[in-house]
Amino acid sequence: MSNFTTSKLENVERIPALTDNKGEEPFLLRKATAQDIPYLIQLSNKEKVKPYNEVGLYHGPEYWQWTVCDIFDIVPEEERNQLGFWGIRYTQIVVDRATGQDVGFTVVSDHFGMKLEVLALEDTVILKDALYPILRQLVAHRKKHLEVLKELVPANESAKINTTSFPMLLQIHPDHLAAQLLGPLITPLQNGPEFRYFVRIHDYPRFIDLIAPELEKRLARSPMTGTTGRLRLDFYRKVEGNSAKGLEIVLEKGQDRQNQCLGQPRS
């Protein structure tokens, strides 16, 4: 189980302002496009993502195609503004101003407030040099979005939107270097992680076969030890990873003997 949690920066105004470099950020952000998908795949492999995401979640071509391209085709910009999110997760490429080279990416969600989901950088980048420039630009983007949203909602709702001071959530391990750099600016949330993963399973019967030893161990320690019978799961309709609308798991004396797709898919 992952140990990393969500930390909260109570007010983005606490992020230090740019005071040198002639007023120019050393690292820039630009919106990711379809041409960036191979780079995103390359940089989101397990080894690259692990320092930021302890479970080593792998984002493949389908994920990036959806979040970078497809969501913007399906949900019109006006509707995204009204719903209050940037395509669920908004992906931007980190660019080194001095060289013009792509050196990482960041993913921010804006569904229930601003949350930094992922920050992945090339090994050549020193995090302490890039962290504040990236955060400042993410905040500027968020402020611009809030200003647009403020114009779209009714006056009584508009008054509640603060376009200057608001919190930011950061989905990082408490021992991560970013947490250490931010130090007293952030506070770990006390109620546990404020996020959940949606895991897409490509083949349900094979998945059950894979985890059967662990399931059998847990069953043996439960009041249902030694159970013989059939467990039928109804997914209501066909889901990805299953060729039908449900799954049947056959148990014999507490051991998984067979599992198979169940029934015909519903439309």
Wavefront OBJ file of the C-alpha trace (Angstrom):
o trace
v 0.000 0.000 0.000
v 1.340 3.409 -0.879
v 2.451 5.604 2.009
v 2.202 8.867 0.195
v -0.519 11.297 1.064
v -1.926 14.645 0.053
v -0.439 17.834 1.444
v -2.095 21.226 1.404
v -0.670 24.620 0.653
v -3.254 26.757 2.416
v -2.698 29.832 0.278
v -0.875 29.968 -3.057
v 0.104 33.546 -2.247
v 2.749 32.038 0.067
v 4.723 30.724 -2.919
v 7.810 32.958 -3.198
v 7.632 35.479 -6.028
v 10.201 35.645 -8.815
v 12.783 38.217 -7.754
v 15.712 37.608 -10.106
v 16.497 36.351 -13.613
v 15.272 39.686 -15.045
v 11.688 38.721 -14.318
v 11.798 35.655 -16.581
v 11.029 32.177 -15.279
v 13.896 29.736 -16.008
v 11.378 26.974 -16.737
v 8.240 27.468 -18.811
v 5.020 25.495 -19.185
v 3.205 24.840 -22.422
v 0.071 22.831 -23.090
v 0.769 19.236 -24.117
v -0.360 18.211 -27.616
v -0.702 14.947 -29.516
v 2.904 15.321 -30.671
v 4.016 15.169 -27.019
v 2.399 11.800 -26.283
v 5.528 9.691 -27.075
v 7.536 11.913 -24.718
v 4.895 11.642 -21.992
v 4.930 7.848 -22.309
v 8.724 7.818 -22.127
v 8.849 10.009 -19.037
v 5.969 8.315 -17.195
v 7.524 4.856 -17.014
v 7.762 3.229 -13.596
v 11.309 4.315 -12.860
v 10.599 7.943 -13.724
v 7.254 8.112 -11.953
v 8.189 6.116 -8.850
v 9.790 9.023 -6.960
v 6.489 10.872 -7.334
v 4.092 7.944 -7.171
v 5.112 5.059 -4.945
v 2.815 2.509 -6.598
v 4.535 3.087 -9.940
v 1.353 3.806 -11.872
v 1.974 3.503 -15.595
v 0.249 5.918 -17.934
v 0.066 4.356 -21.396
v -0.853 5.710 -24.840
v -4.604 5.439 -24.228
v -4.442 7.522 -21.056
v -2.434 10.291 -22.660
v -4.551 10.283 -25.820
v -7.640 10.815 -23.690
v -6.350 13.489 -21.310
v -4.238 15.403 -23.821
v -6.530 15.268 -26.860
v -9.868 13.513 -26.713
v -11.403 15.212 -23.668
v -10.969 18.604 -25.312
v -12.796 17.385 -28.420
v -15.680 15.900 -26.432
v -16.226 18.600 -23.795
v -16.490 22.153 -25.219
v -14.349 24.824 -23.556
v -17.387 26.728 -22.270
v -18.704 23.596 -20.580
v -15.289 22.843 -19.066
v -15.228 26.331 -17.581
v -18.718 25.962 -16.145
v -17.892 22.573 -14.658
v -14.733 23.960 -13.153
v -12.082 21.649 -14.560
v -9.402 21.720 -17.232
v -10.227 18.491 -18.997
v -10.240 16.653 -15.623
v -6.429 16.561 -15.673
v -4.526 19.272 -17.459
v -1.118 18.222 -18.783
v 1.671 20.686 -19.505
v 5.218 20.192 -20.753
v 8.066 21.737 -18.751
v 10.532 23.576 -21.012
v 14.007 24.787 -20.070
v 14.039 28.433 -21.181
v 17.818 28.478 -21.672
v 17.935 25.508 -24.053
v 14.371 25.316 -25.341
v 14.387 21.600 -24.523
v 11.476 19.673 -23.013
v 12.592 18.536 -19.560
v 9.456 17.157 -17.902
v 5.721 17.414 -17.497
v 3.145 18.280 -14.889
v -0.455 17.169 -14.451
v -2.938 19.304 -12.514
v -6.547 18.437 -11.790
v -9.149 21.108 -11.219
v -12.258 19.133 -10.414
v -12.673 19.890 -6.700
v -10.043 22.586 -6.414
v -6.483 22.758 -7.645
v -4.360 19.649 -7.129
v -0.884 18.882 -8.421
v -1.213 15.235 -9.469
v 2.146 14.545 -11.111
v 5.443 16.353 -11.539
v 8.021 14.363 -13.510
v 11.361 15.852 -14.526
v 14.399 14.677 -16.453
v 17.386 13.583 -14.372
v 19.281 16.623 -15.666
v 16.902 19.020 -13.882
v 17.519 20.079 -10.283
v 14.137 20.078 -8.585
v 14.863 23.043 -6.327
v 15.568 25.165 -9.421
v 12.358 24.180 -11.186
v 9.789 23.732 -8.407
v 8.841 27.348 -7.669
v 8.838 28.450 -11.341
v 6.488 25.571 -12.140
v 4.204 26.246 -9.171
v 4.014 29.968 -9.963
v 2.911 29.277 -13.520
v 0.371 26.666 -12.452
v -1.109 29.196 -10.045
v -1.199 31.887 -12.753
v -3.051 29.452 -15.012
v -5.508 28.663 -12.237
v -6.118 32.368 -11.554
v -6.868 32.988 -15.225
v -9.300 30.071 -15.190
v -11.057 31.405 -12.093
v -11.450 34.816 -13.716
v -13.180 33.187 -16.681
v -15.356 31.105 -14.370
v -16.294 34.200 -12.356
v -17.748 35.778 -15.498
v -19.803 32.692 -16.346
v -21.589 31.990 -13.069
v -24.473 33.968 -11.490
v -23.578 37.046 -9.440
v -24.309 35.360 -6.089
v -21.889 32.532 -6.966
v -19.335 34.861 -8.535
v -18.900 36.688 -5.236
v -17.695 33.462 -3.609
v -14.851 32.937 -6.082
v -11.531 34.274 -4.860
v -9.207 34.701 -7.834
v -6.216 35.703 -5.715
v -5.967 33.535 -2.596
v -6.868 29.853 -2.663
v -5.350 26.532 -1.567
v -3.422 23.985 -3.607
v -3.270 20.253 -2.907
v -0.086 18.343 -3.676
v -0.194 14.591 -4.149
v 3.307 13.696 -2.948
v 5.047 11.335 -0.565
v 5.816 13.112 2.748
v 9.506 12.208 2.297
v 9.649 13.481 -1.263
v 12.198 16.202 -1.964
v 9.417 18.575 -3.076
v 7.776 18.269 0.341
v 11.108 19.014 1.996
v 11.697 22.041 -0.227
v 8.243 23.449 0.482
v 8.719 22.764 4.193
v 6.411 24.852 6.412
v 4.460 26.107 3.397
v 2.526 22.829 3.262
v 0.636 20.748 5.803
v -0.106 17.000 5.394
v -3.840 16.365 5.534
v -4.782 14.539 8.705
v -7.693 12.546 7.294
v -5.616 10.353 4.986
v -5.267 10.472 1.208
v -7.812 12.614 -0.582
v -7.565 10.681 -3.833
v -8.421 7.301 -5.316
v -7.049 5.364 -8.261
v -9.224 3.959 -11.003
v -7.454 0.824 -12.244
v -8.442 -0.484 -15.661
v -8.259 -4.301 -15.728
v -7.738 -5.742 -19.202
v -8.834 -9.332 -18.445
v -10.934 -10.064 -15.342
v -10.638 -13.889 -15.331
v -6.844 -13.680 -15.702
v -6.734 -11.001 -12.990
v -8.572 -13.269 -10.543
v -6.178 -16.111 -11.431
v -3.257 -13.816 -10.671
v -4.487 -12.702 -7.246
v -6.083 -16.058 -6.291
v -3.291 -17.034 -3.817
v -3.772 -13.825 -1.848
v -7.570 -14.133 -1.941
v -7.320 -17.695 -0.651
v -5.042 -16.604 2.213
v -7.485 -13.887 3.235
v -10.420 -16.270 2.955
v -8.602 -18.792 5.174
v -8.269 -16.126 7.892
v -11.928 -15.136 7.683
v -15.113 -16.658 9.159
v -15.810 -18.049 5.649
v -12.744 -20.336 5.630
v -13.261 -23.549 3.668
v -16.172 -22.107 1.679
v -17.493 -24.034 -1.317
v -19.774 -22.246 -3.751
v -20.105 -19.759 -6.572
v -19.611 -16.013 -6.390
v -21.376 -14.169 -9.187
v -20.541 -10.546 -9.949
v -22.959 -8.609 -12.130
v -21.422 -5.539 -13.777
v -24.861 -4.559 -15.132
v -23.385 -3.991 -18.572
v -20.286 -5.002 -20.468
v -17.121 -3.418 -19.091
v -13.623 -3.284 -20.538
v -11.647 -6.356 -19.529
v -14.665 -8.657 -19.566
v -16.347 -10.137 -22.608
v -19.746 -10.275 -20.907
v -21.776 -8.477 -18.257
v -20.493 -10.388 -15.242
v -17.993 -12.776 -13.713
v -18.414 -16.113 -11.961
v -15.819 -17.313 -9.438
v -16.053 -20.947 -8.311
v -14.673 -21.803 -4.864
v -14.024 -25.304 -3.566
v -13.072 -25.711 0.091
v -11.771 -22.165 0.209
v -9.781 -22.389 -3.007
v -10.383 -20.743 -6.365
v -11.051 -23.514 -8.864
v -12.477 -21.639 -11.823
v -13.520 -18.183 -12.931
v -15.166 -17.204 -16.168
v -17.141 -14.493 -17.894
v -20.830 -14.643 -17.142
v -23.793 -13.913 -19.417
v -24.193 -11.822 -22.536
v -23.363 -8.131 -22.609
v -26.150 -5.611 -22.127
v -26.172 -2.560 -24.354
l 1 2 3 4 5 6 7 8 9 10 11 12 13 14 15 16 17 18 19 20 21 22 23 24 25 26 27 28 29 30 31 32 33 34 35 36 37 38 39 40 41 42 43 44 45 46 47 48 49 50 51 52 53 54 55 56 57 58 59 60 61 62 63 64 65 66 67 68 69 70 71 72 73 74 75 76 77 78 79 80 81 82 83 84 85 86 87 88 89 90 91 92 93 94 95 96 97 98 99 100 101 102 103 104 105 106 107 108 109 110 111 112 113 114 115 116 117 118 119 120 121 122 123 124 125 126 127 128 129 130 131 132 133 134 135 136 137 138 139 140 141 142 143 144 145 146 147 148 149 150 151 152 153 154 155 156 157 158 159 160 161 162 163 164 165 166 167 168 169 170 171 172 173 174 175 176 177 178 179 180 181 182 183 184 185 186 187 188 189 190 191 192 193 194 195 196 197 198 199 200 201 202 203 204 205 206 207 208 209 210 211 212 213 214 215 216 217 218 219 220 221 222 223 224 225 226 227 228 229 230 231 232 233 234 235 236 237 238 239 240 241 242 243 244 245 246 247 248 249 250 251 252 253 254 255 256 257 258 259 260 261 262 263 264 265 266 267
